[in-house]
Every structure is written in structure tokens, then in C-alpha cells.
Amino acid sequence: GEPGVPGAIRLHGEYDDALRRAVAATVRVDRVGEGDEVTAQVLREARVQWLVAASAFRIVTVAREGGEFQPLSSYLADVRAHSDRTPTEARDQAIVLYRIASTINLAPLKFVSDYLNVSVSTATRMMARARQQGLAADLITRETYNRMQQDEQRRMTGPHRVPGSSPSRSSGPSMGM
């Protein structure tokens, strides 16, 4: 359960391909015993995204070189302990950390910043360079992804236009003005 929330919170999480991250599929709050009650306030206080992320720290594994899998918490401890990285190693590590954070719905640049012990602006520059080099082209910010989805949705549901026409010009007959 979550600290400070009476009752037992049960969460079923799964990976959503469309959202490209872990999501809560179902959330249930059960009364634990005498004196506990599931109320609207208890439901409001259950931080679902926090629970998804906290659960991920227990179940996510990271593929290491050589095909070994390491629990996320152990992997992150190793990342923090290793401080003498070359710029290339730091960039590669930033890509992995960004991917992990995006998948478990944490703020990716803050996550990179925290675990590589760099500023958020340095983490931002590292990821920008990685994208420019084609190493992280699939790792776009959630805001950019959402904007792309909205643009695609508008394109698919908006009025059809003949190529070369503009929305401000009438497609009807001219009156010779």
C-alpha cells in the first residue's frame, strides 16, 4: 500500500504501446480491518502514478552487456556509484536512464539528472546530442509526442482539402469581384 493511506491498494499495471509507458490498468482499494474505511478521500489520496513508478522499481529489470538482467534498483545503485564516465559513456547512460524513466512514467530529464549527478540543463543537452546523432530518435518528450498525436488526429478528422488549396480561400465559384 501507500504510506498514509488506510487500506490496501492493489494495482494491476501493464505496458501501453500507444502511450509508450507503464499504466495502471486497474486500481482497487480494500479495507484492511477494523477501523479502516474506504472513502472518497482515501481514493483521492491514492497516488496512482506514484504507485506505478514505485512498483516498477521492484519488477523492472535492465538488460546488461552479455545478456544479463539486473533489477532496476541494483542497476541504479551501480549507475550512481560509477562517476568517472567519458562523455560517450555518459551520453549512452543518459539514453538508458531516459528510456527507463519514460517507460515507468517519471520525469525523464530529472531522472537522468539525478542518477548522473548533472544539472537538468546538462541532461537536456546530452539527450539533444543523442537525438541529433540518431541514437535516441525514438525518445521524444511526452509533450512532443502528444502534439504529434493531436496533429495526426486533426489531419485525419478535419475537412478534406485539395492539395494546394488553403483553408482561408473559398473552394466555391468566384463571383468576379
LINVENBEL-V26173 format. One line per field, one symbol per residue. ss: DSSP state (H for helix, E for strand, L for the rest). psi: psi as a letter, one per 20 degrees, with the letter a starting at -180 (. if undefined). A space follows every 50 residues. Layout:
# LINVENBEL-V26173
ss->???
psi->???
This chain:
# LINVENBEL-V26173
ss->LLLLLLLEEEEEEEEELLLLEEEEEEEEEELLLLLLLLLHHHHHHLLHHH HHHHHHHHHLEEELLLLLEEEHHHHHHHHHHLLLLLHHHHHHHHHHHHHH HHHLLLLHHHHHHHHHLLLHHHHHHHHHHHHHLLLLLLLLLHHHHHHHHH HHHHHHHLLLLLLLLLLLLLLLLLLLL
psi->appioprppppoqrpohgilrqrpgqpppqphapiqporhgghhionghg hgghhhhhipqpprqjjqppqghgghggghhoimqrhggggghhgggggg gghjlroghggggghilrrhhghggghgghghjjikhinqqhgggggggg gggghhirqpqppiqqhiqqjaqqjk.
